[in-house]
Amino acid sequence: MDHSHISSPEDDARLEALGVKSDFDRSMSMLENFALGFTYLSPVVGVYTLFDSSLQTGGSPMIWSYVIAGLGQFLVALIFGEVVSQFPISGGIYPWARRLVGRKWSWVTAWVYVWALFTTIAAVATGAAPFLALLTGAPSTPFITTAIALALIIFSTACNLAGTKLLARVAMFGFVCELVGALFVGGYLLVFHRVNSLGSLLDPMNAAPVNGSYLPAFLAASLLGLFSCYGFEACGDVAEEIPNPGKQIPKAMRMTIYIGVGASIFACAALLLAVPNIPAVISGETPNALSDVLLNAFGSTGTKGVAAIVMVSFMSCVLSLQAAVSRLIYSFSRDRMIPGAKALSRISPHSHVPTTALFVAGLVPSAIAVLGFFAADALTTIVSFAVVGIYVAFQMVVAGALYARFRGWKPSGDFTLGRWGTAINIAALIYGVLAIINILWPRTPDAAWYINYSMLIGLVVVVVSALLYLAVCRPHLRGTTGYADAWLISPRKGR
């Protein structure tokens, strides 16, 4: 059945002034847009994926990495809010980089980001397998893990292909389930199973060397916060699918940080205060702290209920990730920047979503997941790139915004930071550069070199491939939409 095209003359006129024609439905509300960002950030996925390893590495104070990353990413979200408010174009990071700096910069930014999202989808889908195995009682073998990952990606693709309305509804369902689940599980643990004092959240215990600094251990464990505090950019990836995006999306981005990071801290604190013997976890005697806490608190039947909530979180996270990367591919293709651009930029007349781009957003992560079945070491190297790739792409936009400011850009959307803009932009860039250095820093000095530098290797391969394609095929010369024009657009005289 054909859906009527929902649009806004004012929003369409705004895009037309930017040289863009949209065929999307503007059927997503601000709350649904926020839900998309929240389920992409996914507090439950972040906490439940890295809780054990971060606790073993840095002890209870690792929870403060959420605060640091949350504050830093809030600065980034403010800059993104200014940019999307002036350039509310689908694809987010790619068109922003194009307008702020230029075509070559945007090509590299988008190439890094698209591969980071592909690998993140594969990693999240694969990470869901142990929880589904716990829920169903199936053995967690490599074959079953891969099969579950593929099934999850196929399900997500089918949901996304149905259109923006279903995407928004599933995102809202995932948001409600995840937030209620996190609050219930965390609240129950705090009331009935708290065994540690609040002071333990400041005590590194035996994670800190006797005569050394605790800082290296904390920085190593801080991957928990760094991994969990992004997702707000997905709100901007669907900018052509929400009415009045210049006002609504910056608000949704900030809500994603407030509520998403807040829920992450609450869930993590509840788990930490319920771990009966944290020194044993740090020493490696009790490696499965998360599952031990859940089994002790909820029993085998109750733990399956928790696993069901976790599975909903993983499913909605994959759905949001795939929606984000498909819009990026679509926006990239609309400017004829990649092979197969004509097909990849085609919008379905029925569902008003980029069908071919969504298939690619399902096929490539599926191939990466299958690679893990045959070569686990290769998958580790590829997936390790995911987090640093996202941070690098973010900072290319943040640096681009600062560059544009120095060229004379004065943000003219509905959301601006006014006279604080430059200072916040510089602070966001400093945070992002330090975060990237921390992410790339070798975590296990005794491991093989290719394990220690897997993130850097992945980043170098992706960036070099982007530069080679740029030099040989010169895709930046295609397309007719504006570029490097942020500082040439005069401030608006109101909406």
PyMOL commands that set and color helices and strands:
alter all, ss='L'
color gray80, all
select helices_A, chain A and resi 9-17+30-41+43-58+60-86+93-100+103-127+129-136+142-161+164-192+198-202+205-207+215-221+223-228+234-237+239-241+245-272+278-283+289-334+341-344+355-374+376-406+418-440+449-452+454-473+475-477+486-488
alter helices_A, ss='H'
color red, helices_A
deselect
rebuild
show_as cartoon
